[in-house]
Amino acid sequence: WLRSRESDLLARDPEITSPRGRVTYANLLDSQRWHAAFHYRQLLAFLDGRGHDLTGARSLANLDGLTLPAEIF
């Protein structure tokens, strides 16, 4: 989603209102990206610690088609 809208996001950076106050959309995306990466690395460390083959696991191409459970949304 972000890759297909990168030029739009570079052109404008609206402010978002949240229970924690106002934040720019770019800062919101940055914090969400960090959060997702943190948990992804936790998962990789968990699997690596149990001897799973992680060849290619850090490639973004391997995440294409990844879906989340309906209850996430």
Residue pairs with C-beta under 8 A, 6 or more apart in sequence:
2 9
2 29
9 25
9 26
9 29
13 24
13 25
13 26
14 24
14 25
15 22
15 23
15 24
15 25
16 22
16 23
16 24
16 25
16 28
18 28
44 54
44 57
44 58
47 54
47 57
48 54
56 62
